[in-house]
Amino acid sequence: MSEKREKTNKKFMLLSAIGIFMVVDHHTFTAFNLLGDYIPYNSFFMPMFVFISGYFNKVDNTTDIWAYTKKKIKNLLLPYLGISLFVFAVQQLIDLLKTGEGPSLPSGYMLYVLERVITVGSPFPMAAPIWFVISLFTLLITYMLIKKLLYKIWNSYVMFGLSCVLSMLVVLLTHIAGPDSFYWFLLPLKCLFFLPFLELGIIYREHLEKPHTGLSGGLKTALLFALLLINVVRTTILPSSYDVAFDSLDDLSGFTSPYIFTPLISAFTGILFWLTVVDLIGKPLAESRFINFMSCNTFWIMGLHILFFNILNIGLLAVNDHITALPYFDSQAFRESEWYYWEINSNFKAVYVIMGILGPLGLKWLFDKMITMLRSKLSKRLYSGK
């Protein structure tokens, strides 16, 4: 997810880049809003990341449990830990600049952080979007163990059907009991909710990709219009004036539709729509080095974009307090929240999106350069025998 490499699967490279752009745009309350009025971001983009992971996830009865687990720890948990610690350190500095007071952690803070990691998934607010990593890691390991155990009778279509039922039962549970009632079971319930999208990625790779890719341009265009129509019906006829189907998946608190099947429909619709868009018009972007770098480092963008929003705000606060008063900049609101945005006009939100993408990517570029330099120096020392 964060390795430095050249991706060969250009379709999924572009799909993951679109997905992470939507995450950042969503967290600025949609500065760009790529068809978000018709297919809201938060009705499909996190399931789409699970779908992408499923597409590349290859496990069977020959999979080595320990080797697979070590790989996921290396690719998911270690970057999660590193980014979390970095965000925490910079957050202390930002809080110092905001308030003028040194960091003071309350008693039992580490237990509080651990509790958040194993429930909601994010250790603290400025790293909130990284909650997804814990859910994905748990889901992949659990799926691998179940598939190895049941490999002789495994059928992807049967598993997909069963997982859809389980996913709807999770939504039903949130309607009946409310998320506060199962706080300590959030992680397994999120895994059950995401399970059909993981299996769908595998089914797409093994059975559906060839016929889907082989559709003519006219049929793909017709499919896009049909999917838009489905979503227009879902958002205009089904109850709720803003029926995004689900939101706040970190604590399962945002299932707005009264129908338990709506989240599945909205997620499948959004995934297939953007998968078809990429298939239809994605070729001009397929060789973009920037898109490839962005796709290879979605982990960094996901974990650090809120931090860079706050770095931008620190600069605005300095201007506002020491140079000239900025119109509509609420310094007190910024001091009280990590999610403050300067609402001078709707267009300025685009600056936050750009900062939230280019900031983490620039940091990753510097990190790669530093690692390359250190490796080069170490190699020269070893070669010279010093």
Order of alpha helices (4+ residues) and beta strands (2+ residues): alpha-alpha-alpha-alpha-alpha-alpha-alpha-alpha-alpha-alpha-alpha-alpha-alpha-alpha-alpha
